[in-house]
Amino acid sequence: MAEARKKFNLSLTADAQVWLEFEAARRGTSVTGCINEAIIEQRDNAPENVREVFKAFLATREK
């Protein structure tokens, strides 16, 4: 199954943009790739109670 993707605009402060460009280069990825990696890292390192709430949230979206 193909992975769903949604494009949207993202407005960053100048200092956040510079950091993001640096971090993407350091990781050897694109800015978009860096954003995706950071979000996945945050999700995977969330406390157990937050992951449980997220699972419940996903279940409501499937109905």
All heavy atoms as a GROMACS GRO file, in nm:
protein
  501
    1MET      N    1   0.084  -0.117   0.000
    1MET     CA    2   0.000   0.000   0.000
    1MET      C    3   0.089   0.124   0.000
    1MET      O    4   0.186   0.132   0.074
    1MET     CB    5  -0.092  -0.002   0.123
    1MET     CG    6  -0.177   0.120   0.135
    1MET     SD    7  -0.308   0.115   0.260
    1MET     CE    8  -0.227   0.060   0.405
    2ALA      N    9   0.055   0.220  -0.082
    2ALA     CA   10   0.132   0.344  -0.092
    2ALA      C   11   0.113   0.428   0.034
    2ALA      O   12   0.004   0.431   0.092
    2ALA     CB   13   0.089   0.423  -0.214
    3GLU      N   14   0.218   0.496   0.072
    3GLU     CA   15   0.213   0.581   0.190
    3GLU      C   16   0.140   0.711   0.156
    3GLU      O   17   0.171   0.775   0.056
    3GLU     CB   18   0.356   0.610   0.234
    3GLU     CG   19   0.368   0.673   0.368
    3GLU     CD   20   0.513   0.686   0.411
    3GLU    OE1   21   0.589   0.590   0.392
    3GLU    OE2   22   0.546   0.793   0.460
    4ALA      N   23   0.043   0.748   0.239
    4ALA     CA   24  -0.031   0.872   0.215
    4ALA      C   25   0.057   0.991   0.249
    4ALA      O   26   0.130   0.990   0.347
    4ALA     CB   27  -0.158   0.873   0.300
    5ARG      N   28   0.051   1.092   0.167
    5ARG     CA   29   0.127   1.215   0.191
    5ARG      C   30   0.036   1.334   0.170
    5ARG      O   31  -0.052   1.331   0.085
    5ARG     CB   32   0.246   1.225   0.096
    5ARG     CG   33   0.346   1.114   0.120
    5ARG     CD   34   0.464   1.130   0.027
    5ARG     NE   35   0.556   1.022   0.045
    5ARG     CZ   36   0.663   1.027   0.125
    5ARG    NH1   37   0.689   1.135   0.193
    5ARG    NH2   38   0.742   0.923   0.136
    6LYS      N   39   0.059   1.437   0.249
    6LYS     CA   40  -0.019   1.559   0.237
    6LYS      C   41   0.078   1.675   0.242
    6LYS      O   42   0.161   1.684   0.331
    6LYS     CB   43  -0.119   1.570   0.352
    6LYS     CG   44  -0.205   1.693   0.345
    6LYS     CD   45  -0.305   1.697   0.459
    6LYS     CE   46  -0.390   1.820   0.450
    6LYS     NZ   47  -0.486   1.830   0.559
    7LYS      N   48   0.069   1.762   0.143
    7LYS     CA   49   0.155   1.880   0.140
    7LYS      C   50   0.086   1.994   0.212
    7LYS      O   51  -0.035   2.009   0.207
    7LYS     CB   52   0.185   1.921  -0.004
    7LYS     CG   53   0.274   1.824  -0.077
    7LYS     CD   54   0.310   1.878  -0.213
    7LYS     CE   55   0.405   1.784  -0.282
    7LYS     NZ   56   0.454   1.839  -0.407
    8PHE      N   57   0.167   2.074   0.281
    8PHE     CA   58   0.115   2.195   0.343
    8PHE      C   59   0.229   2.295   0.359
    8PHE      O   60   0.346   2.258   0.354
    8PHE     CB   61   0.047   2.167   0.477
    8PHE     CG   62   0.137   2.109   0.583
    8PHE    CD1   63   0.202   2.192   0.673
    8PHE    CD2   64   0.155   1.973   0.594
    8PHE    CE1   65   0.285   2.140   0.771
    8PHE    CE2   66   0.238   1.920   0.691
    8PHE     CZ   67   0.303   2.003   0.780
    9ASN      N   68   0.193   2.420   0.375
    9ASN     CA   69   0.293   2.525   0.395
    9ASN      C   70   0.334   2.528   0.541
    9ASN      O   71   0.253   2.507   0.630
    9ASN     CB   72   0.237   2.661   0.355
    9ASN     CG   73   0.218   2.672   0.206
    9ASN    OD1   74   0.293   2.614   0.129
    9ASN    ND2   75   0.117   2.746   0.166
   10LEU      N   76   0.460   2.558   0.563
   10LEU     CA   77   0.512   2.566   0.698
   10LEU      C   78   0.588   2.697   0.712
   10LEU      O   79   0.678   2.726   0.635
   10LEU     CB   80   0.607   2.448   0.723
   10LEU     CG   81   0.671   2.436   0.860
   10LEU    CD1   82   0.565   2.413   0.967
   10LEU    CD2   83   0.769   2.319   0.858
   11SER      N   84   0.548   2.778   0.806
   11SER     CA   85   0.612   2.906   0.828
   11SER      C   86   0.704   2.894   0.949
   11SER      O   87   0.660   2.866   1.060
   11SER     CB   88   0.506   3.014   0.854
   11SER     OG   89   0.568   3.138   0.876
   12LEU      N   90   0.833   2.913   0.926
   12LEU     CA   91   0.933   2.900   1.032
   12LEU      C   92   0.994   3.035   1.064
   12LEU      O   93   1.008   3.120   0.976
   12LEU     CB   94   1.046   2.806   0.987
   12LEU     CG   95   1.008   2.663   0.951
   12LEU    CD1   96   1.126   2.592   0.889
   12LEU    CD2   97   0.959   2.589   1.074
   13THR      N   98   1.035   3.051   1.188
   13THR     CA   99   1.113   3.170   1.222
   13THR      C  100   1.250   3.154   1.158
   13THR      O  101   1.294   3.042   1.127
   13THR     CB  102   1.128   3.185   1.374
   13THR    OG1  103   1.194   3.070   1.425
   13THR    CG2  104   0.992   3.202   1.442
   14ALA      N  105   1.319   3.264   1.138
   14ALA     CA  106   1.448   3.260   1.070
   14ALA      C  107   1.547   3.169   1.143
   14ALA      O  108   1.619   3.090   1.080
   14ALA     CB  109   1.505   3.401   1.056
   15ASP      N  110   1.552   3.178   1.276
   15ASP     CA  111   1.648   3.095   1.349
   15ASP      C  112   1.612   2.947   1.344
   15ASP      O  113   1.700   2.862   1.336
   15ASP     CB  114   1.665   3.143   1.494
   15ASP     CG  115   1.537   3.139   1.574
   15ASP    OD1  116   1.428   3.149   1.516
   15ASP    OD2  117   1.548   3.128   1.698
   16ALA      N  118   1.483   2.915   1.342
   16ALA     CA  119   1.442   2.776   1.329
   16ALA      C  120   1.477   2.722   1.190
   16ALA      O  121   1.519   2.608   1.175
   16ALA     CB  122   1.292   2.762   1.355
   17GLN      N  123   1.461   2.805   1.089
   17GLN     CA  124   1.491   2.762   0.952
   17GLN      C  125   1.640   2.732   0.936
   17GLN      O  126   1.678   2.631   0.878
   17GLN     CB  127   1.449   2.867   0.851
   17GLN     CG  128   1.475   2.822   0.708
   17GLN     CD  129   1.423   2.920   0.606
   17GLN    OE1  130   1.348   3.011   0.638
   17GLN    NE2  131   1.463   2.902   0.483
   18VAL      N  132   1.725   2.818   0.992
   18VAL     CA  133   1.869   2.795   0.983
   18VAL      C  134   1.906   2.665   1.054
   18VAL      O  135   1.983   2.585   1.003
   18VAL     CB  136   1.947   2.915   1.043
   18VAL    CG1  137   2.094   2.884   1.056
   18VAL    CG2  138   1.926   3.039   0.956
   19TRP      N  139   1.848   2.643   1.172
   19TRP     CA  140   1.877   2.518   1.244
   19TRP      C  141   1.830   2.399   1.163
   19TRP      O  142   1.901   2.298   1.152
   19TRP     CB  143   1.810   2.517   1.382
   19TRP     CG  144   1.827   2.384   1.447
   19TRP    CD1  145   1.737   2.282   1.452
   19TRP    CD2  146   1.946   2.334   1.509
   19TRP    NE1  147   1.791   2.173   1.514
   19TRP    CE2  148   1.920   2.203   1.550
   19TRP    CE3  149   2.072   2.389   1.532
   19TRP    CZ2  150   2.015   2.125   1.616
   19TRP    CZ3  151   2.167   2.310   1.599
   19TRP    CH2  152   2.138   2.181   1.638
   20LEU      N  153   1.713   2.406   1.106
   20LEU     CA  154   1.658   2.295   1.028
   20LEU      C  155   1.747   2.263   0.908
   20LEU      O  156   1.774   2.145   0.880
   20LEU     CB  157   1.516   2.328   0.982
   20LEU     CG  158   1.442   2.220   0.906
   20LEU    CD1  159   1.434   2.089   0.983
   20LEU    CD2  160   1.303   2.270   0.870
   21GLU      N  161   1.794   2.364   0.839
   21GLU     CA  162   1.883   2.342   0.725
   21GLU      C  163   2.014   2.278   0.772
   21GLU      O  164   2.065   2.185   0.707
   21GLU     CB  165   1.909   2.473   0.653
   21GLU     CG  166   1.785   2.525   0.581
   21GLU     CD  167   1.798   2.670   0.535
   21GLU    OE1  168   1.897   2.736   0.568
   21GLU    OE2  169   1.706   2.715   0.465
   22PHE      N  170   2.069   2.325   0.883
   22PHE     CA  171   2.190   2.266   0.939
   22PHE      C  172   2.168   2.120   0.977
   22PHE      O  173   2.247   2.032   0.943
   22PHE     CB  174   2.236   2.347   1.062
   22PHE     CG  175   2.337   2.275   1.144
   22PHE    CD1  176   2.470   2.271   1.106
   22PHE    CD2  177   2.300   2.211   1.262
   22PHE    CE1  178   2.564   2.204   1.182
   22PHE    CE2  179   2.393   2.143   1.339
   22PHE     CZ  180   2.525   2.140   1.299
   23GLU      N  181   2.060   2.094   1.050
   23GLU     CA  182   2.031   1.959   1.098
   23GLU      C  183   2.006   1.863   0.982
   23GLU      O  184   2.049   1.748   0.985
   23GLU     CB  185   1.913   1.961   1.195
   23GLU     CG  186   1.884   1.830   1.262
   23GLU     CD  187   1.995   1.780   1.353
   23GLU    OE1  188   2.091   1.853   1.383
   23GLU    OE2  189   1.985   1.663   1.395
   24ALA      N  190   1.938   1.909   0.878
   24ALA     CA  191   1.914   1.824   0.761
   24ALA      C  192   2.047   1.788   0.696
   24ALA      O  193   2.070   1.671   0.661
   24ALA     CB  194   1.824   1.896   0.661
   25ALA      N  195   2.136   1.884   0.682
   25ALA     CA  196   2.268   1.857   0.623
   25ALA      C  197   2.347   1.762   0.712
   25ALA      O  198   2.411   1.668   0.664
   25ALA     CB  199   2.344   1.987   0.602
   26ARG      N  200   2.341   1.783   0.842
   26ARG     CA  201   2.414   1.696   0.936
   26ARG      C  202   2.364   1.552   0.928
   26ARG      O  203   2.443   1.458   0.934
   26ARG     CB  204   2.396   1.748   1.079
   26ARG     CG  205   2.484   1.680   1.182
   26ARG     CD  206   2.456   1.734   1.321
   26ARG     NE  207   2.328   1.688   1.373
   26ARG     CZ  208   2.308   1.567   1.426
   26ARG    NH1  209   2.404   1.478   1.432
   26ARG    NH2  210   2.188   1.535   1.473
   27ARG      N  211   2.233   1.536   0.909
   27ARG     CA  212   2.175   1.402   0.899
   27ARG      C  213   2.186   1.344   0.759
   27ARG      O  214   2.153   1.227   0.737
   27ARG     CB  215   2.027   1.406   0.938
   27ARG     CG  216   2.001   1.437   1.083
   27ARG     CD  217   1.852   1.442   1.111
   27ARG     NE  218   1.823   1.476   1.249
   27ARG     CZ  219   1.725   1.421   1.320
   27ARG    NH1  220   1.647   1.330   1.265
   27ARG    NH2  221   1.706   1.459   1.444
   28GLY      N  222   2.227   1.425   0.664
   28GLY     CA  223   2.239   1.377   0.527
   28GLY      C  224   2.104   1.353   0.461
   28GLY      O  225   2.086   1.257   0.386
   29THR      N  226   2.010   1.441   0.488
   29THR     CA  227   1.876   1.426   0.434
   29THR      C  228   1.825   1.562   0.388
   29THR      O  229   1.893   1.663   0.402
   29THR     CB  230   1.781   1.363   0.539
   29THR    OG1  231   1.656   1.332   0.478
   29THR    CG2  232   1.758   1.454   0.658
   30SER      N  233   1.705   1.564   0.333
   30SER     CA  234   1.642   1.690   0.293
   30SER      C  235   1.577   1.755   0.414
   30SER      O  236   1.561   1.692   0.520
   30SER     CB  237   1.536   1.661   0.187
   30SER     OG  238   1.430   1.586   0.244
   31VAL      N  239   1.536   1.880   0.398
   31VAL     CA  240   1.464   1.949   0.505
   31VAL      C  241   1.335   1.873   0.537
   31VAL      O  242   1.303   1.849   0.653
   31VAL     CB  243   1.437   2.096   0.466
   31VAL    CG1  244   1.337   2.160   0.560
   31VAL    CG2  245   1.568   2.175   0.466
   32THR      N  246   1.264   1.831   0.434
   32THR     CA  247   1.141   1.754   0.456
   32THR      C  248   1.171   1.623   0.528
   32THR      O  249   1.101   1.584   0.621
   32THR     CB  250   1.069   1.727   0.323
   32THR    OG1  251   1.036   1.852   0.263
   32THR    CG2  252   0.943   1.644   0.343
   33GLY      N  253   1.278   1.557   0.485
   33GLY     CA  254   1.318   1.432   0.550
   33GLY      C  255   1.352   1.455   0.696
   33GLY      O  256   1.317   1.374   0.783
   34CYS      N  257   1.420   1.564   0.724
   34CYS     CA  258   1.457   1.597   0.862
   34CYS      C  259   1.333   1.622   0.947
   34CYS      O  260   1.325   1.575   1.061
   34CYS     CB  261   1.549   1.719   0.862
   34CYS     SG  262   1.615   1.759   1.024
   35ILE      N  263   1.237   1.695   0.894
   35ILE     CA  264   1.113   1.720   0.966
   35ILE      C  265   1.042   1.588   0.996
   35ILE      O  266   0.999   1.563   1.109
   35ILE     CB  267   1.021   1.816   0.888
   35ILE    CG1  268   1.082   1.956   0.882
   35ILE    CG2  269   0.880   1.820   0.950
   35ILE    CD1  270   1.013   2.050   0.785
   36ASN      N  271   1.032   1.502   0.895
   36ASN     CA  272   0.966   1.373   0.915
   36ASN      C  273   1.039   1.290   1.020
   36ASN      O  274   0.976   1.230   1.108
   36ASN     CB  275   0.957   1.296   0.784
   36ASN     CG  276   0.849   1.350   0.694
   36ASN    OD1  277   0.739   1.380   0.738
   36ASN    ND2  278   0.881   1.363   0.567
   37GLU      N  279   1.172   1.285   1.014
   37GLU     CA  280   1.250   1.208   1.111
   37GLU      C  281   1.229   1.262   1.252
   37GLU      O  282   1.212   1.185   1.347
   37GLU     CB  283   1.399   1.214   1.077
   37GLU     CG  284   1.438   1.132   0.957
   37GLU     CD  285   1.584   1.151   0.916
   37GLU    OE1  286   1.661   1.214   0.992
   37GLU    OE2  287   1.621   1.101   0.809
   38ALA      N  288   1.229   1.394   1.268
   38ALA     CA  289   1.211   1.454   1.399
   38ALA      C  290   1.073   1.422   1.457
   38ALA      O  291   1.059   1.392   1.576
   38ALA     CB  292   1.232   1.605   1.391
   39ILE      N  293   0.972   1.426   1.373
   39ILE     CA  294   0.836   1.396   1.419
   39ILE      C  295   0.825   1.249   1.460
   39ILE      O  296   0.767   1.217   1.565
   39ILE     CB  297   0.732   1.433   1.311
   39ILE    CG1  298   0.727   1.585   1.296
   39ILE    CG2  299   0.595   1.376   1.345
   39ILE    CD1  300   0.651   1.631   1.174
   40ILE      N  301   0.881   1.160   1.379
   40ILE     CA  302   0.877   1.017   1.412
   40ILE      C  303   0.954   0.990   1.541
   40ILE      O  304   0.910   0.912   1.626
   40ILE     CB  305   0.932   0.933   1.295
   40ILE    CG1  306   0.844   0.952   1.170
   40ILE    CG2  307   0.943   0.786   1.333
   40ILE    CD1  308   0.698   0.918   1.186
   41GLU      N  309   1.070   1.054   1.558
   41GLU     CA  310   1.147   1.039   1.682
   41GLU      C  311   1.065   1.084   1.802
   41GLU      O  312   1.063   1.018   1.906
   41GLU     CB  313   1.276   1.120   1.675
   41GLU     CG  314   1.381   1.063   1.584
   41GLU     CD  315   1.499   1.158   1.562
   41GLU    OE1  316   1.509   1.263   1.631
   41GLU    OE2  317   1.582   1.129   1.473
   42GLN      N  318   0.997   1.199   1.788
   42GLN     CA  319   0.915   1.249   1.898
   42GLN      C  320   0.803   1.152   1.929
   42GLN      O  321   0.776   1.121   2.045
   42GLN     CB  322   0.859   1.386   1.862
   42GLN     CG  323   0.778   1.448   1.975
   42GLN     CD  324   0.719   1.582   1.937
   42GLN    OE1  325   0.696   1.610   1.819
   42GLN    NE2  326   0.694   1.665   2.036
   43ARG      N  327   0.736   1.102   1.826
   43ARG     CA  328   0.627   1.006   1.846
   43ARG      C  329   0.677   0.880   1.915
   43ARG      O  330   0.620   0.833   2.013
   43ARG     CB  331   0.565   0.969   1.711
   43ARG     CG  332   0.447   0.871   1.724
   43ARG     CD  333   0.418   0.801   1.595
   43ARG     NE  334   0.531   0.715   1.559
   43ARG     CZ  335   0.546   0.661   1.439
   43ARG    NH1  336   0.460   0.686   1.342
   43ARG    NH2  337   0.650   0.583   1.412
   44ASP      N  338   0.788   0.825   1.866
   44ASP     CA  339   0.839   0.699   1.920
   44ASP      C  340   0.894   0.713   2.062
   44ASP      O  341   0.900   0.615   2.135
   44ASP     CB  342   0.948   0.643   1.828
   44ASP     CG  343   0.892   0.596   1.694
   44ASP    OD1  344   0.768   0.588   1.678
   44ASP    OD2  345   0.974   0.569   1.603
   45ASN      N  346   0.934   0.834   2.101
   45ASN     CA  347   0.988   0.856   2.236
   45ASN      C  348   0.887   0.918   2.332
   45ASN      O  349   0.923   0.954   2.444
   45ASN     CB  350   1.114   0.944   2.227
   45ASN     CG  351   1.227   0.871   2.159
   45ASN    OD1  352   1.253   0.755   2.186
   45ASN    ND2  353   1.294   0.939   2.068
   46ALA      N  354   0.762   0.927   2.288
   46ALA     CA  355   0.658   0.983   2.374
   46ALA      C  356   0.633   0.888   2.492
   46ALA      O  357   0.651   0.767   2.480
   46ALA     CB  358   0.529   1.003   2.295
   47PRO      N  359   0.590   0.943   2.605
   47PRO     CA  360   0.556   0.858   2.719
   47PRO      C  361   0.444   0.761   2.682
   47PRO      O  362   0.362   0.788   2.593
   47PRO     CB  363   0.509   0.957   2.826
   47PRO     CG  364   0.560   1.090   2.783
   47PRO     CD  365   0.572   1.085   2.634
   48GLU      N  366   0.438   0.650   2.752
   48GLU     CA  367   0.340   0.545   2.722
   48GLU      C  368   0.197   0.599   2.724
   48GLU      O  369   0.117   0.566   2.637
   48GLU     CB  370   0.352   0.430   2.822
   48GLU     CG  371   0.259   0.314   2.793
   48GLU     CD  372   0.282   0.248   2.657
   48GLU    OE1  373   0.396   0.243   2.610
   48GLU    OE2  374   0.183   0.200   2.598
   49ASN      N  375   0.163   0.686   2.820
   49ASN     CA  376   0.026   0.737   2.826
   49ASN      C  377  -0.008   0.821   2.702
   49ASN      O  378  -0.120   0.817   2.653
   49ASN     CB  379   0.001   0.816   2.955
   49ASN     CG  380   0.087   0.940   2.965
   49ASN    OD1  381   0.204   0.942   2.926
   49ASN    ND2  382   0.030   1.047   3.021
   50VAL      N  383   0.088   0.893   2.650
   50VAL     CA  384   0.065   0.973   2.529
   50VAL      C  385   0.048   0.879   2.409
   50VAL      O  386  -0.040   0.901   2.324
   50VAL     CB  387   0.180   1.073   2.506
   50VAL    CG1  388   0.164   1.145   2.373
   50VAL    CG2  389   0.187   1.172   2.620
   51ARG      N  390   0.126   0.774   2.402
   51ARG     CA  391   0.111   0.677   2.291
   51ARG      C  392  -0.025   0.609   2.296
   51ARG      O  393  -0.086   0.584   2.192
   51ARG     CB  394   0.224   0.574   2.294
   51ARG     CG  395   0.358   0.634   2.253
   51ARG     CD  396   0.463   0.529   2.223
   51ARG     NE  397   0.482   0.436   2.332
   51ARG     CZ  398   0.586   0.437   2.415
   51ARG    NH1  399   0.680   0.528   2.401
   51ARG    NH2  400   0.597   0.348   2.509
   52GLU      N  401  -0.075   0.581   2.416
   52GLU     CA  402  -0.208   0.520   2.429
   52GLU      C  403  -0.317   0.616   2.380
   52GLU      O  404  -0.410   0.574   2.311
   52GLU     CB  405  -0.234   0.477   2.574
   52GLU     CG  406  -0.150   0.360   2.618
   52GLU     CD  407  -0.173   0.235   2.535
   52GLU    OE1  408  -0.288   0.205   2.500
   52GLU    OE2  409  -0.072   0.167   2.503
   53VAL      N  410  -0.306   0.742   2.416
   53VAL     CA  411  -0.404   0.841   2.369
   53VAL      C  412  -0.396   0.854   2.217
   53VAL      O  413  -0.498   0.865   2.149
   53VAL     CB  414  -0.382   0.978   2.439
   53VAL    CG1  415  -0.467   1.087   2.375
   53VAL    CG2  416  -0.410   0.966   2.586
   54PHE      N  417  -0.275   0.848   2.162
   54PHE     CA  418  -0.258   0.855   2.017
   54PHE      C  419  -0.324   0.736   1.949
   54PHE      O  420  -0.392   0.752   1.847
   54PHE     CB  421  -0.108   0.861   1.982
   54PHE     CG  422  -0.082   0.868   1.834
   54PHE    CD1  423  -0.124   0.977   1.759
   54PHE    CD2  424  -0.014   0.766   1.769
   54PHE    CE1  425  -0.099   0.984   1.623
   54PHE    CE2  426   0.011   0.772   1.634
   54PHE     CZ  427  -0.032   0.881   1.561
   55LYS      N  428  -0.307   0.616   2.006
   55LYS     CA  429  -0.373   0.497   1.949
   55LYS      C  430  -0.525   0.514   1.950
   55LYS      O  431  -0.592   0.478   1.853
   55LYS     CB  432  -0.334   0.372   2.028
   55LYS     CG  433  -0.192   0.328   2.005
   55LYS     CD  434  -0.159   0.206   2.091
   55LYS     CE  435  -0.012   0.175   2.086
   55LYS     NZ  436   0.025   0.067   2.180
   56ALA      N  437  -0.579   0.569   2.058
   56ALA     CA  438  -0.723   0.594   2.065
   56ALA      C  439  -0.765   0.696   1.961
   56ALA      O  440  -0.869   0.682   1.896
   56ALA     CB  441  -0.762   0.641   2.206
   57PHE      N  442  -0.683   0.799   1.943
   57PHE     CA  443  -0.710   0.900   1.841
   57PHE      C  444  -0.714   0.836   1.702
   57PHE      O  445  -0.804   0.862   1.622
   57PHE     CB  446  -0.602   1.008   1.848
   57PHE     CG  447  -0.602   1.102   1.730
   57PHE    CD1  448  -0.698   1.201   1.719
   57PHE    CD2  449  -0.505   1.093   1.632
   57PHE    CE1  450  -0.699   1.288   1.611
   57PHE    CE2  451  -0.505   1.180   1.524
   57PHE     CZ  452  -0.601   1.277   1.513
   58LEU      N  453  -0.617   0.750   1.674
   58LEU     CA  454  -0.615   0.682   1.542
   58LEU      C  455  -0.738   0.595   1.524
   58LEU      O  456  -0.792   0.590   1.413
   58LEU     CB  457  -0.488   0.598   1.529
   58LEU     CG  458  -0.358   0.675   1.514
   58LEU    CD1  459  -0.240   0.576   1.508
   58LEU    CD2  460  -0.359   0.763   1.391
   59ALA      N  461  -0.781   0.528   1.629
   59ALA     CA  462  -0.900   0.442   1.619
   59ALA      C  463  -1.024   0.523   1.582
   59ALA      O  464  -1.107   0.475   1.505
   59ALA     CB  465  -0.920   0.368   1.751
   60THR      N  466  -1.034   0.645   1.633
   60THR     CA  467  -1.152   0.726   1.601
   60THR      C  468  -1.148   0.771   1.455
   60THR      O  469  -1.254   0.791   1.395
   60THR     CB  470  -1.163   0.851   1.691
   60THR    OG1  471  -1.051   0.937   1.668
   60THR    CG2  472  -1.171   0.812   1.837
   61ARG      N  473  -1.030   0.786   1.400
   61ARG     CA  474  -1.018   0.828   1.260
   61ARG      C  475  -1.054   0.716   1.164
   61ARG      O  476  -1.089   0.741   1.049
   61ARG     CB  477  -0.875   0.875   1.231
   61ARG     CG  478  -0.844   1.004   1.304
   61ARG     CD  479  -0.704   1.045   1.279
   61ARG     NE  480  -0.682   1.059   1.136
   61ARG     CZ  481  -0.598   1.145   1.080
   61ARG    NH1  482  -0.527   1.224   1.156
   61ARG    NH2  483  -0.582   1.152   0.951
   62GLU      N  484  -1.043   0.592   1.208
   62GLU     CA  485  -1.072   0.476   1.123
   62GLU      C  486  -1.220   0.447   1.114
   62GLU      O  487  -1.262   0.370   1.030
   62GLU     CB  488  -0.997   0.354   1.176
   62GLU     CG  489  -0.846   0.368   1.163
   62GLU     CD  490  -0.770   0.254   1.227
   62GLU    OE1  491  -0.834   0.162   1.281
   62GLU    OE2  492  -0.646   0.258   1.222
   63LYS      N  493  -1.300   0.508   1.201
   63LYS     CA  494  -1.446   0.480   1.200
   63LYS      C  495  -1.514   0.557   1.091
   63LYS      O  496  -1.479   0.653   1.040
   63LYS     CB  497  -1.505   0.517   1.336
   63LYS     CG  498  -1.456   0.425   1.445
   63LYS     CD  499  -1.517   0.464   1.576
   63LYS     CE  500  -1.463   0.372   1.684
   63LYS     NZ  501  -1.515   0.402   1.815
   0.00000   0.00000   0.00000
